[in-house]
Amino acid sequence: MNSTLYSVATLVVPLVFAIVFHEVAHGWMARALGDPTAHERRRLSLNPLRHVDPVGTIILPGALKLMGLPVFGWAKPVPVNYRRLNNPKRDMAFVGAAGPVTNFVLALLAAVALGLLVRVADTQAEPGFWLRFAADNLQNFILINAFLGMFNLIPLPPFDGSRILRGLLPMSGARVMDRIEPYGILVFMGIFLVLPYLVPGLRLVDRIVLPPVQWLVEQYQHVAAWAAGPEPM
C-alpha cells in the first residue's frame, strides 16, 4: 500500500472514533444530569455519520497529519440545553469534563489492547499486514485521544476546559466567562494561530499542549509494555 494512503488509513478510523465518543460522552452525561436534548435529537448514537463534520473530522486532520503538524479536529457538537440540567452551573462542568475523561479512558484501553497485540505478535515469526495495521491504528488512537483530551482542557470558550472552569468559579467569574464566550474562538485563533505567525518561533501549541500530551503518552506506553508482558529471553 502507498505510504501516504497507509498513513491516512491508520489515522481516519481512530480519529473518527475518538471524536465521536468524545461528543457522545457529553450527551450521555447531560442526559444523566437531567437534559435529554441530545437523546431527543438522536445524537447519542455511535454511528459516525450522525457526528462527522467533513472538514473538522476528515479533511483538516488528514492535512495536518500529512504536513507533520499536531493533529486535531472536531465533530458536530452534541446539543446540550443548559437550562434543562438539574444544577446548570455545576452540571455543565461535569458535561464538559465527560469528553476529555472519555478520551483518556479510551487511550488507556487502547494501550492495553496494543500490549496484548504485541504479545500475540511475539508468537509469530513474521507479523502480517493486518497485525501491523491494527497496531498502527491503536498507536494513533492513543496519540489522538491523549491530544484531544488535553487540547479540550484549554480553559477558553468553546473548549471543555472553559465549561469546567466556569463551574468552579463564583457567579461573578462565571458571568465574565459568559461575556467572553461569544468571542472565545476568535481569542483562541488570535493566541494560537495569529500570534505565532506574527512572532516566528512562538509555537504555543508545542509549548503548552504538547508537553503534557507527551507525558501522558509515556504513561500509556508503560501500560502497553505491562500488558505485553516480559520480553522473551
PEWOHU-V381968 format. One line per field, one symbol per residue. phi: phi as a letter, one per 30 degrees, with the letter a starting at -180 (. if undefined). burial: 1 if it has 16 or more other ideal C-beta (glycine too) atoms within 10 Angstrom, else 0. A space follows every 50 residues. Layout:
phi=???
burial=???
This chain:
phi=.eddddddddcddddddddddeddeeddddddcjccedddchccdddedd bdceddcbddeddddddicecbaacdeddbceddddbedddddddddede dddddddddddddddddddddddcdbededdddddddddddddddddddd eddedbdcddedddddddddedddddddddeecedddedddccdedddce jdcddddccdedddddddddddddddddidddd
burial=00000010011101111111111111111110101011000011000001 11000011011100100001111110010100001001001111111111 11100111011111101100100000100000011111111111111111 11110110111111111000000000100010010001000100010000 000010001100100110010011001100000
